[in-house]
């Protein structure tokens, strides 16, 4: 691989914004190429994800005045019914978050790039999938104003429901496993608290997915093009930021004379390790729903994915690099 001076970033979400910002900060020329993906209308940023973004952008007050979500109301099939647990997050829209990040459009370079980051959605045949579950997002109105300071999660026989609250605009219901109407007909916790609107998405994938080849000669995948998490974990934004930090660190190490093949292989293995951790986390939730067929089928897919990740990592050498202050260093030096 030749000298890296110009990087093309395809995508317009959080991962793309982080990559562009960090690449420019490291002195590389960047061109952003939008993919036309619809923006997510409502997201919840955990305090951990927000801390990562503040660190990357050196913005300690980022979204400091955003509406807080202070509790999570969960009915996960337990005999005692729903429970309320503390939660720490900020509600935002993807448009609002990206505006707050303030990644400005800058004149790009002419000619071909030296390296490409694919941070937009990947084609289905470019990913390894661990499950078959899909979801539909529907606009809803919360009947009680007090309910806007909580997120709501309910497990059902053939899927689950999640409400992303948004005190500044429409709230959104995520129906995983079937159409909203069918799942709401089974609901004891959420159905009576909302009015279902007419605006909704088509069905989209929510099963965990990993790029079949996260890296290649002069390119790597980042964000959901590299790893797509089940929304049950609430870690999607944080993983997008972590992946962007690692991606830019890999490119910087290659630019500085590091072995490109070893560095890209390190990125591949870190993506597999992240997916393995995620699959184990998901399995804990899915296993808790007992012998219900829908949950058992998805749990089996998670177990098969965990086994695949474990086998890939077992054949690999110990990681040779460590991330420190946004840079990759040989482990022995670090």
Order of alpha helices (4+ residues) and beta strands (2+ residues): beta-alpha-beta-beta-alpha-beta-beta-alpha-beta-beta-beta-beta-beta-beta-alpha-beta-beta-beta-beta-beta-beta-alpha-alpha-alpha-beta-beta
